Amino acid sequence: MTRLCTILARGGSKGVPGKNIRPLGGKPLLLHSIEQAKASGLFDVIAVSSDDTAILALAKEGGADECVERLAEHATDTAAKLPAIRHCVEEVEQRRSCSFDVVVDLQPTSPLREAQDISAAVLLVEVLGAENVITGSIAKSSPYFSLVEERTNGTVGLSKPTDPPIVRRQDAPKCFDMNGSIYVWQRAALMEKDGLFLATTRLYEMPEERSIDIDTELDFEFAEFLLERTTA
């Protein structure tokens, strides 16, 4: 079983400028994901894709096996992520004259995952045969109980009302907030199928404290706090 780890790190960020190379816990944010990938011991190749030369240089210095220059059309604010991952996979496979069995994408703005999270998510694909795996934590609001939507006339109602209504949160189906931390695919599913949710998609549950996705300055401060707490 051959495995490729991709880490996609754009240079531009409106919420936190330069966040992928900004220090967190004494080292650039990007390096946390590279080190976690290495610590898992799972990967034949770890590849970083970016439109930013400084990020690619940092990735090479930080131990990435391959550095891939992302195509301009995959690096805009509105560009979808899947095409950029596919481009990275194709580029690495062409360079190495190989084809990987499993592709794992690690989001560089999720620095608090652990190597064991990566391993457990990969097992769901390789042991259970899932086409792909996403990660998430228990949702703070339930669409069956407390999450509401605004109707066209301005009134609101439950996102997913039931009959009879659910009156206790404990009785509602288990719901999750996707955290974007880890994505795992069988290669064929990644390259040949559209969308994230496939017939056999599974979710690996992560605790809230490892699920932070840095998108704002407050997120960065919170990540620093959590990191200091776990390493104290």
PAGU-798098 format. One record per residue: x, y, z of N, C-alpha, C in turn; residue in three letters. Coordinates in nm, 3 decimals. Layout:
NODE    n_east   n_north      n_up   ca_east   ca_north     ca_up    c_east   c_north      c_up   code
NODE         X         Y         Z         X          Y         Z         X         Y         Z    ala
...
END
This chain:
NODE    n_east   n_north      n_up   ca_east   ca_north     ca_up    c_east   c_north      c_up   code
NODE     0.085    -0.119     0.000     0.000      0.000     0.000     0.089     0.124     0.000    met
NODE     0.081     0.204    -0.105     0.162      0.326    -0.113     0.075     0.447    -0.082    thr
NODE     0.132     0.540    -0.008     0.054      0.655     0.039     0.127     0.786     0.011    arg
NODE     0.050     0.882    -0.036     0.100      1.017    -0.059     0.030     1.112     0.036    leu
NODE     0.106     1.197     0.102     0.049      1.305     0.183     0.064     1.435     0.107    cys
NODE    -0.047     1.507     0.089    -0.042      1.639     0.028    -0.075     1.744     0.134    thr
NODE    -0.007     1.856     0.127    -0.033      1.970     0.214    -0.041     2.092     0.124    ile
NODE    -0.158     2.153     0.114    -0.179      2.268     0.026    -0.176     2.396     0.107    leu
NODE    -0.080     2.482     0.076    -0.060      2.604     0.155    -0.048     2.725     0.064    ala
NODE    -0.156     2.799     0.051    -0.153      2.920    -0.033    -0.074     3.031     0.035    arg
NODE    -0.023     3.122    -0.048     0.049      3.236     0.007    -0.043     3.346     0.056    gly
NODE    -0.158     3.362    -0.008    -0.248      3.470     0.028    -0.343     3.431     0.138    gly
NODE    -0.369     3.524     0.231    -0.469      3.504     0.336    -0.517     3.640     0.382    ser
NODE    -0.646     3.663     0.369    -0.701      3.793     0.409    -0.722     3.801     0.560    lys
NODE    -0.762     3.688     0.620    -0.790      3.689     0.763    -0.665     3.701     0.847    gly
NODE    -0.563     3.623     0.813    -0.435      3.625     0.885    -0.324     3.627     0.780    val
NODE    -0.276     3.744     0.740    -0.174      3.753     0.635    -0.051     3.669     0.668    pro
NODE    -0.006     3.591     0.567     0.114      3.511     0.584     0.103     3.401     0.687    gly
NODE    -0.018     3.353     0.712    -0.037      3.262     0.826     0.038     3.131     0.813    lys
NODE     0.056     3.080     0.691     0.119      2.948     0.677     0.266     2.947     0.714    asn
NODE     0.331     3.064     0.713     0.471      3.070     0.755     0.486     3.147     0.886    ile
NODE     0.376     3.188     0.944     0.380      3.260     1.071     0.412     3.163     1.185    arg
NODE     0.498     3.203     1.280     0.534      3.112     1.390     0.415     3.081     1.481    pro
NODE     0.404     2.955     1.515     0.308      2.908     1.615     0.383     2.810     1.705    leu
NODE     0.387     2.841     1.831     0.462      2.755     1.922     0.609     2.747     1.887    gly
NODE     0.663     2.855     1.831     0.806      2.861     1.803     0.849     2.811     1.667    gly
NODE     0.754     2.771     1.581     0.792      2.727     1.446     0.681     2.762     1.349    lys
NODE     0.714     2.778     1.221     0.613      2.817     1.122     0.495     2.719     1.121    pro
NODE     0.377     2.773     1.103     0.255      2.693     1.106     0.264     2.571     1.014    leu
NODE     0.314     2.589     0.894     0.322      2.480     0.797     0.400     2.360     0.851    leu
NODE     0.504     2.386     0.928     0.591      2.278     0.974     0.521     2.182     1.068    leu
NODE     0.419     2.229     1.138     0.344      2.139     1.227     0.285     2.022     1.147    his
NODE     0.228     2.052     1.032     0.166      1.946     0.951     0.270     1.853     0.890    ser
NODE     0.381     1.910     0.843     0.487      1.826     0.788     0.541     1.731     0.894    ile
NODE     0.563     1.782     1.013     0.616      1.699     1.121     0.516     1.592     1.165    glu
NODE     0.387     1.625     1.165     0.286      1.526     1.200     0.280     1.415     1.096    gln
NODE     0.292     1.453     0.969     0.293      1.352     0.862     0.413     1.259     0.879    ala
NODE     0.529     1.314     0.909     0.647      1.232     0.930     0.632     1.143     1.053    lys
NODE     0.576     1.198     1.160     0.561      1.123     1.284     0.466     1.005     1.268    ala
NODE     0.372     1.014     1.176     0.277      0.904     1.155     0.347     0.781     1.097    ser
NODE     0.456     0.802     1.025     0.529      0.692     0.964     0.454     0.622     0.851    gly
NODE     0.355     0.689     0.794     0.267      0.626     0.696     0.306     0.650     0.551    leu
NODE     0.380     0.756     0.525     0.385      0.808     0.389     0.514     0.776     0.315    phe
NODE     0.496     0.737     0.188     0.608      0.719     0.098     0.661     0.854     0.052    asp
NODE     0.570     0.949     0.036     0.607      1.083    -0.009     0.518     1.186     0.062    val
NODE     0.580     1.295     0.107     0.507      1.410     0.161     0.531     1.526     0.066    ile
NODE     0.421     1.581     0.011     0.432      1.686    -0.090     0.359     1.812    -0.044    ala
NODE     0.422     1.925    -0.063     0.361      2.055    -0.034     0.335     2.126    -0.165    val
NODE     0.213     2.174    -0.181     0.175      2.250    -0.300     0.146     2.394    -0.260    ser
NODE     0.204     2.488    -0.332     0.182      2.629    -0.301     0.207     2.717    -0.423    ser
NODE     0.147     2.834    -0.420     0.171      2.935    -0.522     0.278     3.033    -0.476    asp
NODE     0.333     3.010    -0.357     0.424      3.105    -0.293     0.564     3.044    -0.282    asp
NODE     0.664     3.111    -0.337     0.800      3.056    -0.337     0.858     3.047    -0.196    thr
NODE     0.821     3.140    -0.108     0.871      3.135     0.029     0.817     3.013     0.102    ala
NODE     0.692     2.979     0.077     0.632      2.861     0.139     0.699     2.735     0.086    ile
NODE     0.723     2.728    -0.043     0.787      2.611    -0.102     0.930     2.594    -0.049    leu
NODE     1.000     2.704    -0.032     1.136      2.697     0.023     1.133     2.648     0.167    ala
NODE     1.037     2.697     0.244     1.021      2.653     0.383     0.987     2.505     0.389    leu
NODE     0.899     2.461     0.299     0.859      2.320     0.296     0.979     2.230     0.269    ala
NODE     1.062     2.269     0.173     1.181      2.189     0.141     1.275     2.184     0.259    lys
NODE     1.296     2.298     0.322     1.384      2.305     0.440     1.325     2.224     0.555    glu
NODE     1.192     2.221     0.563     1.125      2.152     0.673     1.107     2.003     0.653    gly
NODE     1.152     1.949     0.540     1.151      1.806     0.522     1.051     1.749     0.425    gly
NODE     0.981     1.833     0.350     0.890      1.781     0.248     0.971     1.712     0.139    ala
NODE     0.919     1.600     0.089     0.989      1.525    -0.016     0.974     1.589    -0.153    asp
NODE     0.859     1.650    -0.176     0.832      1.715    -0.304     0.767     1.851    -0.279    glu
NODE     0.805     1.949    -0.360     0.744      2.082    -0.356     0.686     2.110    -0.493    cys
NODE     0.557     2.136    -0.498     0.484      2.150    -0.624     0.431     2.293    -0.636    val
NODE     0.465     2.357    -0.746     0.412      2.492    -0.770     0.268     2.482    -0.816    glu
NODE     0.178     2.541    -0.739     0.036      2.531    -0.770     0.001     2.618    -0.890    arg
NODE    -0.085     2.566    -0.976    -0.129      2.643    -1.093    -0.207     2.766    -1.048    leu
NODE    -0.196     2.873    -1.124    -0.260      3.000    -1.087    -0.411     2.986    -1.070    ala
NODE    -0.474     2.905    -1.156    -0.620      2.891    -1.146    -0.663     2.815    -1.022    glu
NODE    -0.569     2.747    -0.956    -0.600      2.673    -0.833    -0.564     2.752    -0.708    his
NODE    -0.520     2.877    -0.726    -0.469      2.954    -0.612    -0.548     3.080    -0.584    ala
NODE    -0.667     3.093    -0.643    -0.749      3.211    -0.619    -0.832     3.192    -0.492    thr
NODE    -0.894     3.301    -0.447    -0.979      3.295    -0.328    -1.102     3.207    -0.349    asp
NODE    -1.143     3.190    -0.473    -1.265      3.115    -0.502    -1.238     2.975    -0.557    thr
NODE    -1.113     2.939    -0.572    -1.079      2.810    -0.632    -1.115     2.694    -0.539    ala
NODE    -1.170     2.587    -0.595    -1.201      2.467    -0.518    -1.071     2.394    -0.483    ala
NODE    -1.075     2.316    -0.375    -0.954      2.249    -0.328    -0.924     2.120    -0.404    lys
NODE    -1.028     2.046    -0.441    -1.005      1.916    -0.504    -0.918     1.923    -0.630    leu
NODE    -0.943     2.017    -0.721    -0.856      2.024    -0.839    -0.709     2.049    -0.804    pro
NODE    -0.685     2.127    -0.700    -0.547      2.154    -0.660    -0.481     2.030    -0.602    ala
NODE    -0.557     1.951    -0.527    -0.503      1.825    -0.474    -0.473     1.730    -0.589    ile
NODE    -0.565     1.719    -0.684    -0.544      1.630    -0.798    -0.419     1.671    -0.877    arg
NODE    -0.402     1.801    -0.896    -0.284      1.848    -0.968    -0.157     1.809    -0.894    his
NODE    -0.158     1.821    -0.764    -0.041      1.785    -0.684    -0.011     1.636    -0.697    cys
NODE    -0.116     1.553    -0.689    -0.099      1.409    -0.703    -0.039     1.375    -0.840    val
NODE    -0.097     1.432    -0.944    -0.050      1.402    -1.080     0.095     1.445    -1.099    glu
NODE     0.131     1.560    -1.045     0.267      1.611    -1.060     0.367     1.520    -0.989    glu
NODE     0.335     1.480    -0.867     0.427      1.393    -0.792     0.438     1.257    -0.859    val
NODE     0.326     1.202    -0.904     0.330      1.072    -0.971     0.412     1.077    -1.099    glu
NODE     0.401     1.187    -1.171     0.480      1.201    -1.294     0.629     1.209    -1.261    gln
NODE     0.663     1.284    -1.159     0.804      1.297    -1.121     0.862     1.164    -1.076    arg
NODE     0.781     1.085    -1.006     0.830      0.962    -0.943     0.798     0.837    -1.024    arg
NODE     0.730     0.856    -1.136     0.692      0.742    -1.223     0.622     0.633    -1.143    ser
NODE     0.517     0.675    -1.070     0.445      0.580    -0.986     0.299     0.621    -0.978    cys
NODE     0.220     0.538    -0.911     0.080      0.569    -0.883     0.053     0.528    -0.738    ser
NODE     0.001     0.619    -0.659    -0.023      0.591    -0.518    -0.159     0.522    -0.498    phe
NODE    -0.169     0.444    -0.391    -0.295      0.378    -0.358    -0.387     0.468    -0.278    asp
NODE    -0.328     0.544    -0.186    -0.404      0.627    -0.093    -0.344     0.767    -0.090    val
NODE    -0.432     0.867    -0.090    -0.390      1.007    -0.080    -0.450     1.067     0.046    val
NODE    -0.366     1.130     0.126    -0.409      1.196     0.250    -0.374     1.343     0.241    val
NODE    -0.474     1.429     0.256    -0.450      1.573     0.255    -0.459     1.627     0.397    asp
NODE    -0.355     1.698     0.440    -0.352      1.761     0.571    -0.365     1.912     0.553    leu
NODE    -0.461     1.971     0.620    -0.481      2.115     0.613    -0.377     2.184     0.701    gln
NODE    -0.297     2.273     0.645    -0.189      2.334     0.724    -0.238     2.426     0.835    pro
NODE    -0.364     2.469     0.826    -0.419      2.557     0.929    -0.484     2.479     1.043    thr
NODE    -0.458     2.348     1.049    -0.509      2.263     1.157    -0.388     2.204     1.231    ser
NODE    -0.318     2.284     1.309    -0.189      2.240     1.365    -0.199     2.152     1.488    pro
NODE    -0.317     2.133     1.543    -0.329      2.061     1.670    -0.368     1.915     1.655    leu
NODE    -0.382     1.867     1.531    -0.405      1.724     1.513    -0.283     1.648     1.563    arg
NODE    -0.299     1.519     1.584    -0.188      1.434     1.625    -0.164     1.327     1.520    glu
NODE    -0.045     1.269     1.522    -0.013      1.164     1.427    -0.112     1.049     1.437    ala
NODE    -0.160     1.022     1.557    -0.257      0.913     1.576    -0.389     0.943     1.506    gln
NODE    -0.424     1.068     1.491    -0.546      1.104     1.417    -0.530     1.067     1.270    asp
NODE    -0.414     1.094     1.216    -0.388      1.060     1.075    -0.396     0.909     1.056    ile
NODE    -0.332     0.836     1.143    -0.331      0.689     1.132    -0.471     0.632     1.142    ser
NODE    -0.551     0.683     1.235    -0.686      0.630     1.255    -0.775     0.661     1.135    ala
NODE    -0.760     0.778     1.076    -0.840      0.814     0.959    -0.803     0.726     0.840    ala
NODE    -0.674     0.699     0.823    -0.629      0.614     0.713    -0.683     0.472     0.729    val
NODE    -0.690     0.423     0.851    -0.740      0.288     0.875    -0.884     0.271     0.825    leu
NODE    -0.964     0.376     0.835    -1.103      0.367     0.791    -1.112     0.341     0.640    leu
NODE    -1.014     0.391     0.567    -1.009      0.365     0.423    -0.950     0.227     0.395    val
NODE    -0.839     0.197     0.459    -0.765      0.076     0.424    -0.823    -0.051     0.485    glu
NODE    -0.889    -0.041     0.600    -0.945     -0.159     0.666    -1.094    -0.175     0.635    val
NODE    -1.169    -0.065     0.644    -1.312     -0.072     0.620    -1.348    -0.057     0.472    leu
NODE    -1.255    -0.012     0.391    -1.280      0.000     0.249    -1.356     0.124     0.208    gly
NODE    -1.362     0.226     0.295    -1.429      0.351     0.259    -1.358     0.416     0.140    ala
NODE    -1.434     0.477     0.052    -1.373      0.548    -0.060    -1.298     0.671    -0.012    glu
NODE    -1.352     0.735     0.090    -1.284      0.851     0.147    -1.328     0.872     0.291    asn
NODE    -1.250     0.953     0.363    -1.276      0.984     0.503    -1.259     1.134     0.524    val
NODE    -1.351     1.191     0.601    -1.339      1.330     0.646    -1.324     1.329     0.797    ile
NODE    -1.289     1.443     0.854    -1.276      1.452     0.999    -1.365     1.562     1.053    thr
NODE    -1.407     1.549     1.178    -1.492      1.649     1.240    -1.505     1.625     1.389    gly
NODE    -1.563     1.722     1.455    -1.589      1.711     1.599    -1.739     1.728     1.623    ser
NODE    -1.785     1.688     1.740    -1.927      1.697     1.772    -1.976     1.840     1.751    ile
NODE    -2.087     1.855     1.680    -2.139      1.988     1.647    -2.191     2.059     1.771    ala
NODE    -2.167     2.188     1.776    -2.216      2.269     1.889    -2.367     2.287     1.882    lys
NODE    -2.421     2.291     1.762    -2.565      2.306     1.745    -2.619     2.190     1.663    ser
NODE    -2.739     2.145     1.696    -2.801      2.035     1.622    -2.910     2.087     1.530    ser
NODE    -2.910     2.048     1.402    -3.016      2.091     1.311    -3.152     2.032     1.349    pro
NODE    -3.152     1.931     1.434    -3.277      1.869     1.480    -3.332     1.935     1.606    tyr
NODE    -3.246     2.019     1.671    -3.286      2.068     1.803    -3.264     2.218     1.823    phe
NODE    -3.148     2.271     1.776    -3.116      2.410     1.809    -3.064     2.493     1.693    ser
NODE    -3.037     2.433     1.577    -2.989      2.508     1.461    -3.109     2.551     1.377    leu
NODE    -3.123     2.680     1.354    -3.240      2.731     1.281    -3.199     2.795     1.150    val
NODE    -3.295     2.802     1.058    -3.276      2.867     0.929    -3.377     2.978     0.912    glu
NODE    -3.335     3.083     0.842    -3.428      3.192     0.813    -3.504     3.162     0.685    glu
NODE    -3.635     3.171     0.691    -3.719      3.148     0.573    -3.724     3.273     0.487    arg
NODE    -3.779     3.261     0.367    -3.784      3.376     0.275    -3.868     3.490     0.329    thr
NODE    -3.964     3.461     0.418    -4.049      3.567     0.473    -3.993     3.628     0.601    asn
NODE    -3.872     3.586     0.639    -3.807      3.644     0.756    -3.827     3.567     0.885    gly
NODE    -3.917     3.472     0.888    -3.935      3.390     1.007    -3.828     3.280     1.010    thr
NODE    -3.815     3.214     1.123    -3.715      3.109     1.137    -3.778     2.979     1.185    val
NODE    -3.710     2.871     1.156    -3.754      2.740     1.202    -3.636     2.646     1.205    gly
NODE    -3.652     2.530     1.268    -3.545      2.432     1.275    -3.498     2.392     1.135    leu
NODE    -3.369     2.369     1.121    -3.315      2.327     0.992    -3.369     2.191     0.951    ser
NODE    -3.384     2.100     1.046    -3.434      1.966     1.016    -3.543     1.928     1.116    lys
NODE    -3.662     1.982     1.100    -3.771      1.948     1.193    -3.814     1.803     1.176    pro
NODE    -3.860     1.743     1.284    -3.907      1.605     1.281    -4.050     1.599     1.334    thr
NODE    -4.116     1.490     1.302    -4.253      1.468     1.350    -4.261     1.327     1.409    asp
NODE    -4.274     1.318     1.543    -4.288      1.425     1.641    -4.156     1.499     1.661    pro
NODE    -4.162     1.621     1.716    -4.039      1.699     1.735    -3.950     1.636     1.842    pro
NODE    -3.821     1.657     1.827    -3.724      1.613     1.927    -3.718     1.719     2.037    ile
NODE    -3.743     1.677     2.160    -3.749      1.773     2.271    -3.626     1.767     2.360    val
NODE    -3.540     1.667     2.341    -3.416      1.658     2.417    -3.299     1.643     2.319    arg
NODE    -3.197     1.721     2.339    -3.080      1.716     2.251    -3.022     1.575     2.246    arg
NODE    -3.027     1.504     2.361    -2.970      1.370     2.367    -3.040     1.273     2.272    gln
NODE    -3.163     1.303     2.232    -3.239      1.214     2.144    -3.215     1.243     1.996    asp
NODE    -3.144     1.352     1.967    -3.120      1.390     1.828    -3.008     1.305     1.768    ala
NODE    -3.013     1.278     1.637    -2.902      1.206     1.572    -2.770     1.279     1.594    pro
NODE    -2.662     1.203     1.602    -2.530      1.261     1.625    -2.488     1.343     1.503    lys
NODE    -2.450     1.467     1.525    -2.408      1.556     1.417    -2.268     1.609     1.445    cys
NODE    -2.197     1.643     1.337    -2.058      1.685     1.350    -2.034     1.814     1.273    phe
NODE    -1.938     1.892     1.323    -1.882      2.004     1.249    -1.759     1.953     1.176    asp
NODE    -1.756     1.960     1.044    -1.634      1.924     0.971    -1.523     2.020     1.011    met
NODE    -1.404     1.966     1.038    -1.295      2.054     1.077    -1.189     2.071     0.968    asn
NODE    -1.200     1.993     0.860    -1.106      2.009     0.747    -0.965     1.963     0.776    gly
NODE    -0.941     1.904     0.892    -0.805      1.872     0.933    -0.740     1.766     0.845    ser
NODE    -0.815     1.657     0.820    -0.759      1.542     0.747    -0.862     1.495     0.645    ile
NODE    -0.817     1.472     0.523    -0.899      1.406     0.421    -0.820     1.286     0.370    tyr
NODE    -0.887     1.173     0.358    -0.822      1.051     0.307    -0.905     0.998     0.191    val
NODE    -0.837     0.960     0.083    -0.907      0.904    -0.033    -0.836     0.779    -0.083    trp
NODE    -0.913     0.683    -0.128    -0.858      0.588    -0.224    -0.830     0.670    -0.350    gln
NODE    -0.718     0.646    -0.413    -0.679      0.730    -0.525    -0.787     0.738    -0.633    arg
NODE    -0.848     0.626    -0.666    -0.949      0.625    -0.772    -1.066     0.715    -0.737    ala
NODE    -1.107     0.714    -0.612    -1.219      0.798    -0.569    -1.183     0.946    -0.582    ala
NODE    -1.060     0.981    -0.544    -1.016      1.121    -0.553    -1.011     1.169    -0.698    leu
NODE    -0.955     1.087    -0.785    -0.927      1.131    -0.920    -1.045     1.116    -1.015    met
NODE    -1.138     1.025    -0.983    -1.243      0.994    -1.080    -1.383     1.034    -1.037    glu
NODE    -1.405     1.065    -0.910    -1.539      1.097    -0.863    -1.548     1.243    -0.822    lys
NODE    -1.666     1.300    -0.840    -1.688      1.440    -0.806    -1.749     1.453    -0.668    asp
NODE    -1.713     1.559    -0.598    -1.773      1.586    -0.469    -1.700     1.516    -0.356    gly
NODE    -1.733     1.558    -0.235    -1.668      1.506    -0.115    -1.745     1.391    -0.052    leu
NODE    -1.876     1.393    -0.067    -1.958      1.292    -0.002    -1.996     1.184    -0.103    phe
NODE    -1.934     1.067    -0.085    -1.952      0.955    -0.175    -2.034     0.846    -0.106    leu
NODE    -2.058     0.738    -0.176    -2.147      0.633    -0.124    -2.094     0.572     0.006    ala
NODE    -1.962     0.565     0.022    -1.906      0.500     0.140    -1.823     0.594     0.228    thr
NODE    -1.846     0.725     0.216    -1.772      0.823     0.295    -1.790     0.798     0.445    thr
NODE    -1.679     0.802     0.518    -1.681      0.786     0.663    -1.627     0.912     0.730    arg
NODE    -1.658     0.925     0.860    -1.605      1.037     0.938    -1.523     0.984     1.054    leu
NODE    -1.405     1.041     1.072    -1.324      1.014     1.191    -1.345     1.128     1.288    tyr
NODE    -1.390     1.095     1.408    -1.421      1.197     1.507    -1.297     1.240     1.582    glu
NODE    -1.276     1.372     1.589    -1.166      1.430     1.665    -1.222     1.516     1.777    met
NODE    -1.151     1.528     1.887    -1.199      1.615     1.995    -1.192     1.762     1.954    pro
NODE    -1.273     1.842     2.017    -1.280      1.984     1.984    -1.145     2.053     1.997    glu
NODE    -1.068     2.016     2.098    -0.940      2.084     2.124    -0.835     2.054     2.018    glu
NODE    -0.857     1.953     1.934    -0.764      1.926     1.825    -0.823     1.963     1.690    arg
NODE    -0.937     2.028     1.691    -1.010      2.054     1.566    -1.004     2.198     1.520    ser
NODE    -0.928     2.282     1.585    -0.925      2.423     1.547    -0.868     2.441     1.407    ile
NODE    -0.931     2.531     1.331    -0.888      2.568     1.196    -0.857     2.717     1.200    asp
NODE    -0.733     2.753     1.181    -0.692      2.893     1.194    -0.735     2.974     1.072    ile
NODE    -0.827     3.065     1.094    -0.877      3.149     0.986    -0.879     3.297     1.026    asp
NODE    -0.863     3.325     1.156    -0.865      3.462     1.206    -0.754     3.480     1.309    thr
NODE    -0.730     3.605     1.346    -0.631      3.634     1.449    -0.671     3.568     1.582    glu
NODE    -0.800     3.568     1.613    -0.847      3.505     1.736    -0.819     3.355     1.734    leu
NODE    -0.839     3.292     1.617    -0.807      3.149     1.603    -0.659     3.125     1.634    asp
NODE    -0.575     3.214     1.583    -0.431      3.198     1.605    -0.398     3.208     1.754    phe
NODE    -0.458     3.304     1.821    -0.433      3.320     1.964    -0.484     3.199     2.042    glu
NODE    -0.598     3.146     2.003    -0.655      3.030     2.070    -0.567     2.908     2.047    phe
NODE    -0.516     2.893     1.926    -0.427      2.781     1.896    -0.299     2.790     1.980    ala
NODE    -0.246     2.910     1.996    -0.128      2.929     2.081    -0.159     2.886     2.224    glu
NODE    -0.276     2.925     2.274    -0.316      2.890     2.411    -0.326     2.738     2.426    phe
NODE    -0.393     2.672     2.330    -0.411      2.527     2.340    -0.278     2.453     2.328    leu
NODE    -0.191     2.503     2.239    -0.061      2.440     2.221     0.022     2.451     2.348    leu
NODE     0.021     2.568     2.408     0.096      2.587     2.533     0.040     2.497     2.643    glu
NODE    -0.089     2.478     2.646    -0.150      2.394     2.748    -0.110     2.248     2.733    arg
NODE    -0.104     2.203     2.608    -0.072      2.061     2.584     0.075     2.030     2.600    thr
NODE     0.162     2.133     2.586     0.306      2.109     2.598     0.361     2.150     2.734    thr
NODE     0.275     2.206     2.820     0.320      2.251     2.952     0.358     2.132     3.040    ala
END
